[in-house]
Amino acid sequence: MTNIAGRLTEHYTRGGLEAALLAALAAAGKDVERLVPGDLMGADEFHVGGAAATKALAAQLGLKPGMAVLDIGSGLGGPARQMAGFGCRVTGIDLTPEYVEVANSLTRRMGMSAQVTFQQANADRLEFANGSFDGVTMLHVGMNVAEKAALFRAVHSALRPGGFFAIYDVMRVGEGEIAFPTPWSAEAGTSFVETPTLYRTALAAAGFGI
């Protein structure tokens, strides 16, 4: 694990996250062994706009039953489980082992483990066979990825012909310094916010139509 990856893992790891989340759900009167998606009330969606933003994005993707989708930086799994609601089979990857553990646990408690799985992986080094997925999503993750061009090339290889790559990121649209800490980084050394122009250029170079 690189130094940057280690610092990012430390930034996102909370310790005792699952126990705290389940205790809060139980206190709210939820059956923690038989959860339904609405029980989490957006607590499993870390990006701006939460579950509503995921719903709006998913509506644009043409998701269909049987599609294989990869969610990069899957967090606690809210977006992946929403997409699975369209009948997709979703694989989520995240750098933080605690997030992966909690995401798999919540998915099991919702009875969705046959549709959605999560594994620990670094977005900088995707290790999937060419043509593994019909679609890839990345929601508020690029800010932590230094080598976006390399990531976009790897995503293009992992997609089947005609597949989609949907990105919803925080991007730089003006001048000025970022004040740390931010939700995605405690320091400048692990923050890689870039402009939409850079994204478009790197995506085109990787072979994507935009």
C-alpha positions in Angstrom: 0.0 0.0 0.0 1.4 3.4 -1.0 1.9 6.1 1.6 -1.0 8.1 0.1 -3.3 5.0 0.2 -2.3 4.5 3.9 -3.0 8.1 4.8 -6.4 8.0 3.0 -7.3 4.7 4.8 -6.5 6.4 8.1 -8.6 9.4 7.1 -11.7 7.4 6.4 -11.4 4.7 9.1 -13.5 5.4 12.1 -13.4 2.2 14.2 -16.6 0.8 15.7 -18.6 2.2 12.7 -20.8 -0.9 12.3 -21.7 -1.1 16.0 -22.5 2.6 16.1 -24.7 2.4 13.0 -26.6 -0.7 14.1 -27.2 0.8 17.6 -28.6 4.0 16.0 -30.9 1.9 13.7 -32.1 -0.2 16.6 -32.8 2.9 18.6 -34.9 4.2 15.7 -37.0 1.0 15.9 -35.4 -0.8 12.9 -35.0 -4.6 12.8 -31.2 -4.7 12.2 -31.3 -8.3 10.9 -33.9 -7.5 8.3 -33.2 -4.1 7.0 -34.7 -2.5 3.9 -33.0 0.3 2.0 -35.1 3.1 3.4 -34.0 2.2 6.9 -30.6 3.8 6.5 -32.2 7.2 5.5 -29.2 8.1 3.4 -26.5 7.3 6.0 -24.9 5.0 3.5 -24.5 7.7 0.8 -21.5 10.0 1.5 -21.6 12.2 -1.6 -23.3 15.6 -2.1 -27.0 15.1 -2.6 -27.0 11.7 -1.0 -29.5 9.1 -2.1 -31.5 11.6 -4.2 -28.4 12.3 -6.3 -27.7 8.6 -6.8 -31.3 8.1 -7.9 -31.0 11.0 -10.4 -27.7 9.6 -11.8 -29.0 6.0 -12.0 -32.0 7.2 -14.0 -29.7 8.4 -16.7 -27.7 5.2 -17.1 -30.2 2.8 -18.8 -29.7 0.2 -16.1 -31.3 -3.2 -16.9 -31.6 -6.6 -15.2 -28.5 -8.7 -15.6 -26.1 -5.8 -16.2 -22.7 -6.1 -14.4 -21.7 -2.8 -12.8 -18.6 -1.7 -10.9 -18.9 1.0 -8.3 -15.4 2.6 -7.6 -15.1 4.0 -4.1 -18.3 2.3 -2.9 -18.2 3.4 0.8 -21.0 1.8 2.8 -22.7 0.6 -0.4 -25.7 2.8 -0.7 -25.2 3.6 -4.4 -24.4 0.0 -5.3 -27.5 -1.2 -3.6 -29.6 1.4 -5.4 -28.3 0.2 -8.7 -29.0 -3.4 -7.8 -32.6 -2.4 -7.4 -32.7 -2.2 -11.2 -31.8 -5.9 -11.4 -28.1 -5.3 -11.9 -25.2 -7.3 -10.4 -23.0 -4.8 -8.7 -19.4 -5.1 -7.5 -18.2 -2.3 -5.2 -14.5 -1.6 -4.4 -13.2 0.7 -1.7 -9.8 1.4 -0.2 -11.0 1.3 3.4 -11.4 -2.2 4.9 -13.8 -0.9 7.5 -16.2 0.4 4.8 -16.0 -2.9 2.9 -16.8 -4.9 6.0 -19.8 -2.7 6.9 -21.0 -2.5 3.3 -21.1 -6.3 3.1 -22.8 -6.6 6.5 -25.5 -4.1 5.6 -26.1 -5.8 2.3 -26.4 -9.2 4.0 -28.9 -7.7 6.5 -31.0 -6.4 3.5 -30.9 -9.9 1.8 -29.0 -8.5 -1.2 -25.7 -10.4 -1.0 -26.5 -12.4 -4.2 -26.8 -9.1 -6.1 -24.1 -6.9 -4.5 -20.6 -7.7 -3.2 -17.8 -5.5 -1.9 -14.1 -5.9 -1.8 -11.1 -4.0 -0.7 -9.1 -2.5 -3.6 -7.2 0.6 -4.7 -8.8 2.6 -7.5 -5.3 3.3 -8.8 -4.8 -0.4 -9.6 -8.0 -2.0 -11.0 -7.5 -5.8 -11.3 -10.4 -6.9 -13.4 -10.3 -8.8 -16.7 -11.0 -6.9 -19.9 -14.7 -6.6 -20.7 -15.9 -7.5 -17.2 -18.5 -4.8 -16.8 -21.4 -3.2 -18.7 -21.0 0.0 -16.6 -18.8 1.7 -14.1 -19.7 4.4 -11.6 -17.5 6.7 -9.5 -19.3 9.1 -7.1 -17.1 11.6 -5.2 -13.9 9.5 -5.5 -11.7 11.2 -8.1 -10.6 13.8 -5.5 -8.5 11.0 -3.9 -7.1 9.7 -7.2 -3.9 11.3 -8.3 -3.4 9.3 -11.6 -6.8 9.9 -13.2 -5.6 9.2 -16.7 -4.3 5.8 -15.7 -7.6 5.0 -13.8 -9.7 6.0 -16.9 -7.6 3.7 -19.1 -8.1 0.9 -16.7 -11.9 1.5 -16.6 -12.1 1.6 -20.3 -10.4 -1.8 -20.5 -12.7 -3.3 -17.8 -15.8 -2.2 -19.8 -17.5 -4.2 -22.5 -18.0 -2.5 -25.9 -20.7 0.1 -25.5 -20.5 0.3 -21.8 -20.8 3.4 -19.7 -18.6 5.2 -17.2 -20.6 7.6 -15.0 -18.7 10.2 -12.9 -20.1 12.4 -10.2 -17.1 14.2 -8.6 -16.1 17.4 -6.8 -14.2 19.4 -9.4 -12.3 22.7 -9.5 -14.3 25.4 -11.3 -12.5 28.5 -10.0 -9.4 30.0 -8.5 -8.3 29.8 -4.9 -6.9 27.4 -2.4 -8.8 24.6 -0.8 -9.1 24.9 3.0 -8.3 21.7 4.8 -9.6 19.5 6.3 -12.3 18.6 3.8 -14.7 15.6 3.9 -12.4 13.7 1.4 -9.0 14.7 2.8 -7.3 16.0 5.9 -4.4 17.5 4.0 -3.3 18.8 0.5 -1.1 15.7 0.0 -4.1 13.4 -0.4 -6.4 15.7 -2.3 -6.4 15.7 -6.1 -9.2 17.9 -7.2 -9.0 18.7 -10.9 -11.0 20.7 -13.5 -13.7 19.3 -15.7 -11.4 20.1 -18.7 -8.8 17.7 -17.3 -11.4 15.0 -16.8 -12.7 15.4 -20.4 -9.2 15.4 -21.9 -8.2 12.3 -19.9 -11.4 10.5 -20.7 -11.1 11.2 -24.4 -7.5 10.0 -24.4 -8.6 6.8 -22.7 -11.0 6.1 -25.6 -14.3 7.4 -24.1 -17.0 9.3 -26.0 -18.3 12.1 -23.7 
